[in-house]
């Protein structure tokens, strides 16, 4: 089966972001960018399915500015076969992303699409569910385990009370949670090989999608900072202060 | 303006995050609530008692027994024409279904709102809560999930709204519930507890979480964990507090053996009082803690249990 894996270029998870002084967003100039960590898990899962002989081809897709090609290269170095970049300078929001991915799915006809459950920049947690809706496919969100049997897929999901397992017909959408796998580091030979793998370049108009954002960002501010409190010298002092000063116990 | 809130419930009671979502919706106008499930008349009755709710919609059908996203989204879409806002708490269930509804309505959802400015404008955390974005929607209808920790829940009792049974539309059958493995605990739920005690990598093993139990018993606390502790297999995934786990804002949060990565702080920094116990005095958790104790937790936890006993 063919698997499509969308990958997003985001500010690296180790970077402490700074809000721009004009309140229009966060500073991304000169900041280290990486593949969204949940998307790395998605690529890893697809590669493992290919290694097990379940997947036949993995297509990595990224949407955004030209530099997103680097994120696709990372996926190719991990084991994806080819890439598609949908290039645009527009600030893409999940609805537009889902529409673009639906158009690509209509063209590529994958049996499975694996997405990160959430991008660590906008923290929306929406694209996979929206894509499933637009395609009329079932969804297995927040996945911690995938099992293929006969014509279907069972997905174990991380839910508020523990774990839940659902069975889905294929084609289907899966979104990854943290415990699905531990992504590999690309080896140097694989990074070299990835340079020769093809990346197709498209524009939103080629896919007949209007990517105009529906949410206008009015302003972005820093949250009120918590002040560090005081150190206490002993457990007895801690309990006394919680009782008499903070009055929370 | 009328808003519809999809409620999280356990078959009889309405969960606290859902009551916070109702509180957010009340800032928008008239509020109707939706109870979905199988044999859940008791939950609909409980929903009618929520103060401020004008009407309860009940959809009772075997296909809704496990809140699968596909049939649930179809139901919400069938009800959407009557409403200006569709909301749910940003729980695993709410996050699963509301974006699906939004796409079917050609709407960009607004996830995890922390503040209502007006009918179109909301504040939501981005970058693990390191920035707050004010966003204005140009969609005619809004589809919203609510960060429960940011809104004081409405009370469980006090209202008396009528219950109306709604027609169930044709439902898609592309997914099937297989099984659930839910953590059983006598303790309060993490997102509803007044006190939360979380352990991190410093706990060293799942066995050592037993040291937290007498303290949690004494304080009526829920027990949570950092991602490191969950990844190491000390405790189940549903214990995780953080950017991609549960967001909590209890009166008292006690972080034990947790260094304080920004992803963890994202899940607890709105707690009223934060206590950190860590042997590394440089640990970043101390920068947000109201009370910090630099100590070996294996010594401090038994002492803390004993000190609370004296109370």
Interface residues (C-beta under 8 A of the other chain):
Chain A: X11 X13 X16 X17 X19 X26 X38 X93 X94 X95 X98 X117 X118 X120 X121 X122 X123 X124 X125 X126 X127 X128 X129 X130 X131 X132 X133 X134 X136 X137 X138 X139 X140 X141 X142 X144 X154 X157 X158 X159 X160 X161 X162 X163 X164 X165 X166 X167 X168 X169 X177 X178 X179 X213 X214 X215 X216 X217 X218 X219 X220 X221 X222 X223 X226 X228 X229 X230 X231 X232 X234 X235 X236 X238 X239 X241 X242 X243 X246 X248 X249
Chain B: X66 X68 X69 X70 X73 X91 X92 X93 X95 X96 X97 X98 X99 X100 X101 X102 X103 X104 X106 X107 X108 X109 X110 X111 X112 X121 X124 X125 X126 X127 X128 X129 X130 X131 X132 X133 X134 X135 X136 X137 X138 X139 X172 X174 X175 X176 X177 X178 X179 X180 X181 X182 X183 X189 X191 X195 X219 X227 X230 X231 X236 X237 X238 X243 X244 X246 X251 X252 X262 X263 X269 X272 X273 X274 X275 X281 X286 X287 X288 X289 X290 X291 X292 X293 X294 X295 X300 X303 X304 X307 X308 X311
